[in-house]
Amino acid sequence: MGPRWKGKGFKAKALADPMSKIVLKLQSSLNQSNCEGLLCGSSVLLSVEAEQADLLNRSCFGVAMVTAEKDKQWFELSLEEGFYLSYALRCLRIVEDKCVKSEEQLWECMKSRNALFSYYYKAYCHLRMKNWVVMSGITYGADFVAYRHHPELVHSEYAVIVSSEEGGASNRLRVWSDVHCATRLCGGVAKTLLVLDISRNGHGADSPSCLEMYTIRERTITRWSPEQCREDHTMVESENGAKEEI
Amino acid sequence: MGPRWKGKGFKAKALADPMSKIVLKLQSSLNQSNCEGLLCGSSVLLSVEAEQADLLNRSCFGVAMVTAEKDKQWFELSLEEGFYLSYALRCLRIVEDKCVKSEEQLWECMKSRNALFSYYYKAYCHLRMKNWVVMSGITYGADFVAYRHHPELVHSEYAVIVSSEEGGASNRLRVWSDVHCATRLCGGVAKTLLVLDISRNGHGADSPSCLEMYTIRERTITRWSPEQCREDHTMVESENGAKEEI
């Protein structure tokens, strides 16, 4: 299943304005302004000028907040988004109680707010690095959804579930009924289920540098309909295009 | 969400021919013929005359099998169905290697074929005792589906997930993404998610008599749409009729 563009010419529009370049502009702009994010509960809050607000919107980081302030626009970032801008792109300093967090401190903070942060962040970062737009997948019963470009131009292509065979990691897709549930729902909303199976390879999560030692196995899972292949096997293969079928 | 009858007059038809009476007839007929089921893999196979085949079909036990035999009709029962007819209704003896299994032997066999059998059987038996027709829910990503009467007359009303807080029991609905996945899928196929939360209350599964000590908490879960209650709260309550909302 390929990308479903939302309108005519949107594919060309996306090609002319690649996500990688928008993110580079955001990175450079945040760096120039020495931007700071406030760690607040399970969010990172960010106050920016109009130009940066536009870049955050275009690159799909965070959600614009409604406030009474006229000059500044506030954004609420998820933990993964905040950490990505701070640790991977190095264009955001994150502050709590007026103290800028070091990398190690920030890592501990994130883990304290979500015990599975290292797995979710690895998945988020993995997709963002490949220039996918990654947003919450909760409305589709997934951890993330991945878009080929901005959600205004294209529907999300993948519902992403983060999985790990290591104890204590995500409890999804352990039983068949769950696998059937996820694949059937994905089929109904024209997405492909992408399972990111993360292995820490024996490395813990003591510091963010451990992330480099983690490996990811990517699997797409689609429903298998026996009727499809009764007559013409080759047709089915091209229709599904899945790496693994159940 | 009430029952969705498949045709006009089907509700009256169901009321005139209650499931409890069909099951009683089946029970009496199987008892008279000293019926035996063959334990084979994860199924119980049953060979019956035309009258009993009709009763099995009408009460929705097992699936009729295609064989070359002309006088006899073979049925394939699930482990839960076989054990229910044998242990709860006492109208089926189950045989393996030409030996009739005692209750205790049969219980051990069932557990060896499915480590979670005690939980699934308790759920199956609980619903069947209330005259629900219970069938596999795998196509809806659930453990069972429950029908008010025969599936020819009515759509299934509940997608049933068997759950337990005890270690080693079903691994479903442990994370929010799974809950969202299940409720969203149920909404899409006009079913209500029924979670049967089973507690062994400290009793193990050493013998089938333990089943009586287990308790079941029934919960229906529906999606909560904030828009629904903006103006008229009473309307929403009657529309949903759910015991618990998320």
Interface residues (C-beta under 8 A of the other chain):
Chain A: G137 I138 T139 Y140 G141 A142 D143 I161 S170 N171 R172 R174 V175 W176 S177 D178 V179 H180 C181 A182 R184 L185 G188
Chain B: G137 I138 T139 Y140 G141 A142 D143 I161 S170 N171 R172 R174 V175 W176 S177 D178 V179 H180 C181 A182 R184 L185 G188
